[in-house]
Amino acid sequence: MRAPDVPPAQLADGAKVYREADRLVHAAVGAWTLGMSPASLLQAWQDWALHLAISPGKQQQIIAKALEKTARLSGFLSTCAAERGLGRPCISPLPQDRRFGHQGWRVFPFSLFQQSFLLWQQWWHNATTGVPGVSARHERLVEFYSRQWLDMVAPSNFALTNPEILERALRDGGANFVIGIQNLIEDLSRQWSGGPDPAAERFRPGHEVAATPGDVIFRNDLIELIRYRSTATTVHPEPVLLAPAWVMKYYILDLSPGNSLVRHLRDEGFQVYCISWRNPGRAQRDLSLEDYRQSGVMAALDAVGEDAGPGRFHGVGYCLGGTMLSIAAAAMARDGDTRLKTLSLLAAQVDFDEPGELGLFIDESQLSMLEDIMWSEGYLDQHRMAGAFQLLRSQDLVWSRIVRDYLMGERAEMTDLMAWNADATRMPYRMHSQYLRQFYLDNDLSQGRYRVAGRPVHLEDIKVPVFAVGTETDHVAPWRSVFKLMHLLDTDVDFVLTNGGHNAGIVAAPGHPRRAFRHLCYREGGPHPSPDDWLEGAGTLPGSWWLAWFEWLKARSGQPGVPRTIAGREPLAAAPGTYVFDA
């Protein structure tokens, strides 16, 4: 008997119901897994375990490594017995591992805890890597998550096995534990209530940070554009437009007066404009990447032109803002728009083929779960995003903080950069899904597949001079990934590699005692260097890269003149505007 015909519209509605049921389940699972896909992790572990099971040679190697490390530990114990507990270490921590710097780790039994853990950590690395047949991505994923588990059970994380904690407890009569419990209760209460960190209230936008005098001269549903008031007697004719990332508040570029890139640019004789992005909510769930280009970067550019008068401008993009500015620049070059004079990209990727450990969270399974979470909420919550970034550096950002705050009874002094970092924003559902798929998963931009106004854009169409900055310890935009624009752009590129991470490396005001950078001047037509070959021979320059950038901008700007006196756009509000206060 033939089933009755079902109208196509009803079939579509039925399929939609089934899909929404899946989304609700995935969103519920994601709430318990911090947005991580258990299926993605299980696939990686299965790949590793199954290939290990049919690799007897690798199994024998792992066993041999275990026996060798056991022998090394036995030798260490023998020297401890002979030297009254001061045995010669058989393994040393990695240079970046600061957990075992206290002198107490050299004394038995704490030295035994440390040496056992380091050997165990090394053995797990041997076991999870080099298994024949395992895909490179799955190998990295298994190694990454095994490292997360090891970091969690490190002896430095427990009071009874950490000599520094015990020393503090003896010295303070256990008061550190009392203070630590108070700190824990405060943090849990704030997390449940959703309130801000009281220490961060010392850095209020418009007062201690984001305090450079200026005016909001343009506002739409996505951005406010701030024009900063010039203090120089003469200014260069080309204004500077700053496009920060929308993943955080804009004032990473205008922190406290000493750390403000905006303020330093202004004092160097530039008319500075900066985009302040709106913190989206459910109502903005359907904003797209194209909305961020049109209503963000291009709307700001048009407003700068109306305010400063016709002419060319310097475009500066940080992180995601740099990626979007690159897209806009490629589309402008394609369409014959010549308003862009130079392009500066600060810790910004345009090729996402090697995004570092952040790429471990990007596959079809992971994106499907993340999209369903965002579909349910209308946006990606800032706490989930912060959790993913903390995983990349859990040793420093999670476990060391737990030890310091709750076992040592200490609180790190709040800084302007830490306060800004706690002032996170949300990501609209549609835009963030497009961003992750088109860039991280498919790498459309560098492959010439990304479309603007229905037509693809090509980065090689950008012909203006480019200044790019990478940071040595960047876990968000690894510097070798940033370096790839050297091979994608058919123009002159100045590349700077500065010490520090994704945020601290960019906020590198002159006068900091430990700032240093390397500078590569590539000229179009020359041989393209590889990042590692260049790094090996590059000399280190002391000081802030800001000064080199200022000189680069001045060399590509017109002669300074008296600031424009003709009234531009009327101010709508004083800086830092209203969008920066969106919670």
Phi, psi and omega per residue, in radians:
M1 nan 2.235 -3.071
R2 -1.340 2.394 3.110
A3 -1.174 2.542 3.135
P4 -1.111 2.555 3.112
D5 -1.158 2.444 3.101
V6 -2.000 2.193 3.132
P7 -0.973 2.482 3.131
P8 -0.939 -0.668 -3.129
A9 -1.069 -0.690 3.133
Q10 -1.212 -0.631 3.078
L11 -1.074 -0.758 3.139
A12 -1.097 -0.747 3.124
D13 -1.112 -0.697 3.125
G14 -1.130 -0.756 3.104
A15 -1.076 -0.640 3.122
K16 -1.114 -0.698 3.120
V17 -1.100 -0.764 3.129
Y18 -1.093 -0.741 -3.134
R19 -1.138 -0.682 3.133
E20 -1.180 -0.559 3.057
A21 -1.109 -0.738 3.090
D22 -1.077 -0.762 -3.125
R23 -1.050 -0.751 -3.125
L24 -1.096 -0.718 3.112
V25 -1.144 -0.808 -3.140
H26 -1.079 -0.716 3.111
A27 -1.106 -0.677 3.115
A28 -1.150 -0.731 3.104
V29 -1.118 -0.755 -3.130
G30 -1.086 -0.509 3.100
A31 -1.115 -0.505 -3.129
W32 -1.607 -0.338 -3.088
T33 -1.876 0.260 -3.117
L34 1.018 0.558 3.096
G35 1.478 0.007 3.140
M36 -1.498 2.504 -3.140
S37 -1.509 2.003 3.084
P38 -1.128 -0.519 3.123
A39 -1.131 -0.710 3.134
S40 -1.094 -0.770 3.142
L41 -1.175 -0.701 -3.135
L42 -1.122 -0.685 3.094
Q43 -1.050 -0.731 -3.138
A44 -1.136 -0.786 -3.136
W45 -1.156 -0.651 3.098
Q46 -1.126 -0.764 3.112
D47 -1.001 -0.813 -3.133
W48 -1.164 -0.836 -3.059
A49 -1.162 -0.730 -3.117
L50 -1.178 -0.715 3.116
H51 -1.241 -0.597 3.064
L52 -1.139 -0.629 -3.116
A53 -1.133 -0.477 -3.135
I54 -1.874 0.387 3.126
S55 -2.163 1.373 -3.089
P56 -1.080 -0.538 3.110
G57 -1.126 -0.787 3.112
K58 -1.137 -0.645 3.088
Q59 -1.054 -0.784 3.140
Q60 -1.141 -0.635 3.100
Q61 -1.112 -0.735 3.133
I62 -1.114 -0.727 3.113
I63 -1.110 -0.757 3.130
A64 -1.083 -0.701 3.103
K65 -1.102 -0.685 3.129
A66 -1.123 -0.760 3.119
L67 -1.130 -0.681 3.138
E68 -1.140 -0.718 -3.130
K69 -1.246 -0.592 3.061
T70 -1.102 -0.719 3.112
A71 -1.131 -0.693 3.117
R72 -1.131 -0.702 3.117
L73 -1.175 -0.652 3.092
S74 -1.112 -0.716 3.088
G75 -1.100 -0.669 3.096
F76 -1.100 -0.740 3.125
L77 -1.113 -0.624 3.118
S78 -1.119 -0.753 3.112
T79 -1.192 -0.564 3.066
C80 -1.089 -0.744 3.131
A81 -1.128 -0.663 -3.112
A82 -1.332 -0.528 -3.054
E83 -1.829 0.340 3.109
R84 0.996 0.840 3.042
G85 1.556 -0.032 -3.127
L86 -1.930 1.070 -3.095
G87 -1.273 2.755 3.121
R88 -1.356 2.202 -3.098
P89 -1.055 2.490 3.079
C90 -1.716 -0.126 3.097
I91 -2.696 2.543 -3.137
S92 -2.003 2.608 3.072
P93 -1.104 2.727 3.046
L94 -1.116 2.687 -3.080
P95 -0.959 -0.602 -3.095
Q96 -1.493 -0.051 -3.115
D97 -1.548 1.870 -3.078
R98 -1.789 0.220 -3.069
R99 -1.272 -0.421 -2.986
F100 -2.043 0.614 -3.121
G101 -1.408 -0.347 -3.109
H102 -1.181 2.530 -3.106
Q103 -1.068 -0.476 -3.098
G104 -1.081 -0.397 3.138
W105 -1.235 -0.151 3.127
R106 -1.598 -0.088 -3.053
V107 -1.874 2.388 3.086
F108 -1.153 2.448 0.114
P109 -1.591 -0.013 -3.079
F110 -1.175 -0.556 3.064
S111 -1.112 -0.610 3.085
L112 -1.140 -0.752 3.099
F113 -1.031 -0.795 -3.103
Q114 -1.138 -0.859 -3.086
Q115 -1.129 -0.703 3.113
S116 -1.073 -0.766 -3.121
F117 -1.135 -0.780 -3.104
L118 -1.134 -0.676 3.085
L119 -1.159 -0.726 3.106
W120 -1.084 -0.761 3.123
Q121 -1.061 -0.765 3.124
Q122 -1.134 -0.687 3.132
W123 -1.131 -0.714 3.121
W124 -1.111 -0.624 3.061
H125 -1.099 -0.758 3.086
N126 -1.048 -0.681 -3.056
A127 -1.311 -0.571 -3.038
T128 -1.626 -0.128 -3.140
T129 -2.097 2.690 3.079
G130 1.346 0.300 3.080
V131 -1.448 2.098 -3.072
P132 -1.051 2.336 3.065
G133 1.677 -0.290 -3.132
V134 -1.331 2.326 3.131
S135 -1.119 2.636 -3.092
A136 -1.032 -0.711 -3.125
R137 -1.155 -0.772 3.136
H138 -1.142 -0.643 3.097
E139 -1.082 -0.786 3.133
R140 -1.130 -0.654 -3.128
L141 -1.175 -0.783 3.122
V142 -1.117 -0.760 3.136
E143 -1.128 -0.679 -3.138
F144 -1.120 -0.860 -3.083
Y145 -1.271 -0.538 3.037
S146 -1.147 -0.613 3.074
R147 -1.163 -0.624 3.098
Q148 -1.102 -0.755 3.120
W149 -1.138 -0.708 3.127
L150 -1.137 -0.725 3.107
D151 -1.068 -0.569 -3.128
M152 -1.193 -0.617 -3.063
V153 -1.774 0.240 3.125
A154 -1.042 2.489 -3.129
P155 -1.076 -0.346 3.120
S156 -1.220 -0.248 -3.073
N157 -1.560 -0.054 -3.035
F158 -2.163 2.428 -3.035
A159 -1.051 -0.743 -3.040
L160 -1.308 -0.278 -3.134
T161 -1.986 0.144 3.133
N162 -2.009 1.920 -3.075
P163 -1.120 -0.510 -3.134
E164 -1.180 -0.693 3.105
I165 -1.169 -0.767 3.139
L166 -1.126 -0.675 3.091
E167 -1.085 -0.745 3.105
R168 -1.136 -0.696 -3.139
A169 -1.121 -0.721 3.111
L170 -1.156 -0.700 -3.113
R171 -1.208 -0.676 -3.061
D172 -1.742 0.070 -3.129
G173 1.152 0.511 3.130
G174 1.459 0.044 -3.122
A175 -1.091 -0.472 3.139
N176 -1.090 -0.594 3.122
F177 -1.243 -0.650 3.105
V178 -1.113 -0.808 3.121
I179 -1.122 -0.675 3.131
G180 -1.087 -0.704 3.100
I181 -1.130 -0.698 3.092
Q182 -1.091 -0.728 3.097
N183 -1.080 -0.720 -3.132
L184 -1.121 -0.775 3.133
I185 -1.092 -0.723 3.108
E186 -1.061 -0.782 -3.101
D187 -1.172 -0.731 3.129
L188 -1.144 -0.704 3.116
S189 -1.102 -0.732 -3.136
R190 -1.188 -0.649 3.130
Q191 -1.149 -0.728 3.140
W192 -1.210 -0.648 -3.109
S193 -1.451 -0.343 -3.098
G194 1.344 0.241 -3.121
G195 -1.375 2.860 -3.134
P196 -1.359 2.832 3.037
D197 -1.228 2.163 -3.123
P198 -0.996 -0.590 -3.134
A199 -1.139 -0.539 -3.141
A200 -1.233 -0.312 -3.129
E201 -1.225 -0.148 3.025
R202 -1.294 -0.198 -3.117
F203 -2.143 1.453 -3.068
R204 -1.644 2.228 3.066
P205 -0.975 2.323 -3.112
G206 1.630 -0.176 3.140
H207 -2.157 -1.414 -3.126
E208 -1.439 -0.533 3.079
V209 -2.229 2.862 -3.085
A210 0.887 0.740 -2.989
A211 -1.879 0.054 3.109
T212 -1.147 2.211 -3.074
P213 -1.046 2.334 3.124
G214 -2.987 -3.073 -3.101
D215 -2.423 2.506 2.962
V216 -1.362 2.111 -3.095
I217 -1.977 -0.073 3.128
F218 -2.683 2.482 3.108
R219 -2.593 2.351 2.923
N220 -2.317 -2.857 -3.062
D221 -1.301 -0.117 -3.082
L222 -2.088 -0.581 -3.053
I223 -2.378 2.782 2.785
E224 -2.048 2.447 3.103
L225 -1.894 2.153 -3.107
I226 -1.789 2.262 3.009
R227 -1.843 2.156 -3.107
Y228 -1.573 2.500 -3.076
R229 -1.345 2.192 -3.082
S230 -1.261 2.511 3.072
T231 -1.993 -0.183 -3.104
A232 -1.437 2.613 3.121
T233 -1.278 -0.483 3.061
T234 -2.304 2.579 -3.137
V235 -2.334 2.672 3.070
H236 -1.218 2.577 -3.060
P237 -1.206 -0.397 -3.103
E238 -1.573 2.041 3.065
P239 -1.232 2.785 3.102
V240 -1.926 2.161 3.088
L241 -1.862 2.089 3.135
L242 -1.704 2.217 3.091
A243 -2.044 1.620 3.136
P244 -1.317 3.007 3.072
A245 -1.259 2.546 3.088
W246 -1.566 0.024 3.105
V247 -1.322 -0.306 3.083
M248 -2.437 3.011 3.117
K249 -1.188 2.671 -2.997
Y250 -1.143 -0.387 -2.902
Y251 -1.371 0.224 2.857
I252 -0.984 -0.485 3.138
L253 -1.616 -0.041 3.114
D254 -2.497 1.112 3.136
L255 -1.345 -2.577 3.115
S256 -1.072 2.755 -3.003
P257 -0.860 -0.698 -3.131
G258 -1.241 -0.418 -3.081
N259 -1.854 0.202 -3.008
S260 -1.556 1.981 3.041
L261 -1.131 -0.659 3.098
V262 -1.003 -0.855 -3.082
R263 -1.118 -0.726 3.142
H264 -1.163 -0.712 3.080
L265 -1.061 -0.785 3.133
R266 -1.040 -0.774 -3.096
D267 -1.251 -0.286 3.078
E268 -1.479 0.029 3.066
G269 1.667 0.546 3.083
F270 -2.034 2.502 2.974
Q271 -1.459 2.074 -2.961
V272 -1.941 2.351 3.008
Y273 -2.163 2.569 -3.127
C274 -2.485 2.414 3.070
I275 -1.444 2.330 2.975
S276 -1.993 1.973 -3.059
W277 -1.404 2.577 3.057
R278 -1.285 2.535 3.033
N279 -1.504 1.855 -2.981
P280 -1.271 2.667 3.029
G281 -2.151 -2.804 -3.119
R282 -1.043 -0.606 -3.095
A283 -1.139 -0.371 -3.123
Q284 -1.765 0.319 -3.031
R285 -1.035 -0.495 -3.055
D286 -1.719 0.189 3.024
L287 -1.103 2.421 -3.082
S288 -1.937 3.004 3.025
L289 -1.042 -0.646 3.122
E290 -1.154 -0.583 3.041
D291 -1.091 -0.706 -3.141
Y292 -1.180 -0.517 3.065
R293 -1.319 -0.890 -3.044
Q294 -1.244 -0.925 -3.063
S295 -1.463 -0.173 3.120
G296 -1.772 -1.526 -3.024
V297 -1.116 -0.841 -3.064
M298 -1.236 -0.645 3.082
A299 -1.121 -0.690 3.112
A300 -1.138 -0.734 3.123
L301 -1.071 -0.757 3.112
D302 -1.083 -0.723 -3.130
A303 -1.172 -0.658 3.083
V304 -1.092 -0.727 3.122
G305 -1.095 -0.692 3.110
E306 -1.193 -0.595 -3.073
D307 -1.440 -0.782 -3.041
A308 -1.601 -0.187 -3.101
G309 1.681 2.852 -3.101
P310 -1.104 2.566 -3.133
G311 2.658 -2.957 -3.102
R312 -1.827 2.898 -3.069
F313 -2.496 2.829 3.038
H314 -1.673 2.143 3.109
G315 -1.710 2.294 -3.113
V316 -2.266 2.151 -3.135
G317 -2.187 2.372 3.121
Y318 -1.960 2.237 3.062
C319 0.990 -2.182 -3.137
L320 -1.052 -0.577 3.084
G321 -1.065 -0.609 3.087
G322 -1.215 -0.667 3.078
T323 -1.089 -0.807 3.133
M324 -1.154 -0.667 3.114
L325 -1.140 -0.593 3.080
S326 -1.134 -0.736 3.086
I327 -1.065 -0.817 3.137
A328 -1.069 -0.724 -3.129
A329 -1.135 -0.701 3.119
A330 -1.145 -0.712 3.113
A331 -1.167 -0.685 3.107
M332 -1.109 -0.758 3.126
A333 -1.107 -0.718 3.110
R334 -1.062 -0.664 -3.029
D335 -1.661 0.085 3.094
G336 1.390 0.327 3.097
D337 -1.500 2.003 -3.006
T338 -1.838 0.337 -3.081
R339 -1.218 -0.370 -3.119
L340 -1.429 2.197 -3.138
K341 -1.755 -0.726 3.034
T342 -2.459 2.861 3.130
L343 -2.315 2.177 3.099
S344 -2.070 2.212 -3.072
L345 -2.099 1.999 -3.055
L346 -1.830 1.929 -3.136
A347 0.894 0.804 -3.061
A348 -2.113 2.323 3.129
Q349 -1.716 2.524 2.955
V350 -2.137 -0.244 3.047
D351 -2.108 2.135 -3.041
F352 -1.933 0.410 -3.130
D353 -1.199 -0.572 3.134
E354 -2.251 1.307 -3.052
P355 -1.457 0.153 -3.119
G356 1.401 -2.796 -3.046
E357 -1.170 -0.336 3.067
L358 -1.080 -0.521 3.114
G359 -1.165 -0.274 3.095
L360 -1.118 -0.429 -3.108
F361 -1.585 0.112 -3.049
I362 -2.067 1.784 2.901
D363 -2.616 3.105 -3.042
E364 -1.056 -0.742 -3.134
S365 -1.115 -0.796 -3.119
Q366 -1.148 -0.754 -3.131
L367 -1.161 -0.656 3.115
S368 -1.058 -0.767 3.125
M369 -1.163 -0.750 -3.119
L370 -1.126 -0.693 3.112
E371 -1.116 -0.659 -3.134
D372 -1.238 -0.594 3.049
I373 -1.126 -0.804 -3.134
M374 -1.174 -0.631 3.087
W375 -1.053 -0.705 -3.117
S376 -1.188 -0.684 -3.048
E377 -1.698 -0.383 -3.083
G378 1.612 -0.126 -3.116
Y379 -2.860 2.943 2.989
L380 -1.629 2.076 -3.117
D381 -1.139 2.478 -3.084
Q382 -1.103 -0.494 -3.104
H383 -1.244 -0.630 3.082
R384 -1.167 -0.707 3.135
M385 -1.142 -0.734 3.118
A386 -1.105 -0.659 3.132
G387 -1.086 -0.691 3.116
A388 -1.125 -0.745 3.124
F389 -1.156 -0.632 3.121
Q390 -1.156 -0.597 3.095
L391 -1.048 -0.582 -3.121
L392 -1.106 -0.492 3.130
R393 -2.338 0.906 -3.044
S394 -1.091 -0.567 -3.134
Q395 -1.043 -0.719 -3.105
D396 -1.577 -0.658 -2.985
L397 -1.649 -0.296 -3.110
V398 -2.010 -1.166 -2.971
W399 -1.250 -0.710 3.111
S400 -1.140 -0.580 3.103
R401 -1.205 -0.717 3.094
I402 -1.050 -0.778 3.129
V403 -1.084 -0.818 -3.078
R404 -1.167 -0.831 -3.017
D405 -1.345 -0.696 -2.948
Y406 -1.865 -0.357 3.124
L407 -1.904 -0.643 3.074
M408 -1.513 -0.306 -3.135
G409 1.233 0.555 -3.136
E410 -1.998 2.763 3.002
R411 -2.210 2.277 3.044
A412 -1.153 2.402 3.126
E413 -1.146 2.238 -3.123
M414 -1.172 2.350 3.067
T415 -2.028 2.960 3.119
D416 -1.069 -0.664 -3.136
L417 -1.203 -0.673 3.095
M418 -1.158 -0.697 3.120
A419 -1.129 -0.728 3.079
W420 -1.090 -0.723 -3.095
N421 -1.102 -0.513 3.118
A422 -1.406 -0.167 -3.081
D423 -1.698 1.128 -2.985
A424 -1.426 2.932 3.136
T425 -2.175 3.057 3.119
R426 -1.807 2.864 3.109
M427 -2.044 2.199 3.106
P428 -1.055 2.528 -3.081
Y429 -0.927 -0.958 -3.025
R430 -1.177 -0.829 -3.095
M431 -1.069 -0.800 -3.040
H432 -1.222 -0.607 3.068
S433 -1.101 -0.789 3.108
Q434 -1.089 -0.747 -3.115
Y435 -1.054 -0.860 -3.106
L436 -1.154 -0.706 -3.101
R437 -1.300 -0.855 -3.020
Q438 -1.316 -0.466 -3.138
F439 -1.773 -1.123 -3.043
Y440 -1.209 -0.748 -3.057
L441 -1.453 -0.810 -3.033
D442 -1.822 -0.260 3.114
N443 0.934 0.769 -3.044
D444 -1.140 -0.609 -3.019
L445 -1.124 -0.867 -3.094
S446 -1.255 -0.359 -3.124
Q447 -1.610 0.035 3.101
G448 1.331 0.351 -3.135
R449 -1.788 -0.176 -3.110
Y450 -1.274 2.322 -3.021
R451 -1.945 2.387 3.030
V452 -2.188 2.176 -3.098
A453 0.981 0.673 3.046
G454 1.453 -0.060 -3.122
R455 -2.215 2.545 -3.121
P456 -1.206 2.633 3.035
V457 -1.953 2.633 -3.087
H458 -2.217 2.183 -3.106
L459 -1.082 -0.531 -3.123
E460 -1.178 -0.194 3.058
D461 -1.269 -0.323 -3.140
I462 -1.242 2.101 -3.076
K463 -2.003 -0.092 -3.123
V464 -1.355 2.712 3.103
P465 -1.056 2.520 -3.080
V466 -2.172 2.379 3.016
F467 -2.049 2.063 -3.080
A468 -2.101 2.498 -3.116
V469 -2.181 2.252 2.968
G470 -2.065 2.719 3.136
T471 -2.078 2.491 -2.937
E472 -1.057 -0.705 -3.042
T473 -1.961 0.620 -3.100
D474 -1.325 2.119 3.090
H475 -1.694 -0.099 -3.121
V476 -1.747 -0.848 3.093
A477 -2.227 1.405 -3.087
P478 -0.914 2.437 -2.969
W479 -1.099 -0.540 3.107
R480 -1.187 -0.529 3.046
S481 -1.222 -0.734 3.077
V482 -1.086 -0.651 -3.093
F483 -1.067 -0.410 -3.076
K484 -1.084 -0.383 3.107
L485 -1.101 -0.343 3.072
M486 -1.018 -0.558 -3.097
H487 -1.695 -0.191 -3.088
L488 -1.684 -0.412 -3.060
L489 -1.789 2.336 3.090
D490 -1.680 1.174 -3.108
T491 -2.796 3.072 3.058
D492 -1.243 2.335 -3.139
V493 -2.293 2.195 2.940
D494 -1.756 2.096 -3.126
F495 -1.965 2.285 3.109
V496 -2.066 2.315 3.008
L497 -1.981 2.009 -3.090
T498 -1.944 2.694 3.080
N499 -1.282 2.788 -3.097
G500 1.859 -3.113 -3.110
G501 -1.821 -2.870 -3.007
H502 -1.042 -0.647 -3.129
N503 -1.742 -0.915 -3.070
A504 -1.143 -0.509 3.108
G505 -1.223 -0.529 3.109
I506 -1.403 -0.707 3.090
V507 -1.421 1.368 -2.993
A508 -2.171 1.113 -3.059
A509 -1.085 2.557 3.069
P510 -0.998 2.525 3.137
G511 1.770 -0.222 3.093
H512 -1.196 2.287 -2.997
P513 -1.219 -0.345 -3.029
R514 -2.009 0.343 -3.139
R515 -1.470 2.451 3.089
A516 -2.752 2.757 -3.118
F517 -2.719 2.849 3.013
R518 -2.027 2.557 -3.011
H519 -2.287 2.176 3.075
L520 -2.007 2.198 3.086
C521 -1.862 1.760 3.114
Y522 -1.724 2.327 3.129
R523 -2.007 2.378 -3.057
E524 -0.910 2.339 -3.136
G525 1.735 -0.290 3.127
G526 -1.411 2.942 3.102
P527 -1.158 2.444 -3.109
H528 -1.451 2.158 -3.131
P529 -1.409 2.697 2.970
S530 -1.527 2.620 -3.074
P531 -1.068 -0.712 -3.069
D532 -1.293 -0.657 3.079
D533 -1.115 -0.726 3.115
W534 -1.136 -0.757 -3.106
L535 -1.059 -0.677 -3.098
E536 -1.088 -0.620 -3.087
G537 -1.807 -0.034 -3.070
A538 -1.378 2.305 3.060
G539 -1.406 2.686 -3.125
T540 -1.687 2.292 3.114
L541 -1.817 2.274 3.123
P542 -1.315 2.647 3.052
G543 1.789 -2.973 -3.045
S544 -1.563 2.419 3.063
W545 -1.198 -0.310 3.127
W546 -0.944 -0.747 -3.068
L547 -1.124 -0.685 3.097
A548 -1.141 -0.662 3.135
W549 -1.183 -0.749 3.115
F550 -0.995 -0.768 -3.138
E551 -1.149 -0.651 3.105
W552 -1.098 -0.767 3.114
L553 -1.111 -0.767 -3.113
K554 -1.098 -0.657 -3.133
A555 -1.166 -0.331 -3.117
R556 -1.972 0.364 3.116
S557 -2.085 2.809 3.066
G558 -1.291 2.980 3.141
Q559 -1.115 2.408 3.129
P560 -1.085 2.545 3.101
G561 -2.468 3.135 3.129
V562 -1.117 2.363 -3.127
P563 -0.981 2.569 -3.122
R564 -1.068 2.288 -3.096
T565 -1.758 -0.274 3.135
I566 -1.199 2.310 -3.092
A567 -1.115 2.325 3.073
G568 -1.665 -2.403 3.135
R569 -1.255 2.459 -3.131
E570 -1.257 2.409 3.129
P571 -1.086 2.439 3.062
L572 -1.704 -0.498 -3.139
A573 -2.929 2.839 3.070
A574 -1.379 2.624 3.041
A575 -1.100 2.553 0.204
P576 -1.570 0.263 3.112
G577 1.451 -2.818 -3.069
T578 -1.911 -0.563 -3.066
Y579 -1.123 -0.486 -3.118
V580 -1.139 -0.330 -3.118
F581 -1.655 0.002 3.107
D582 -1.114 2.180 -3.131
A583 -1.572 nan nan
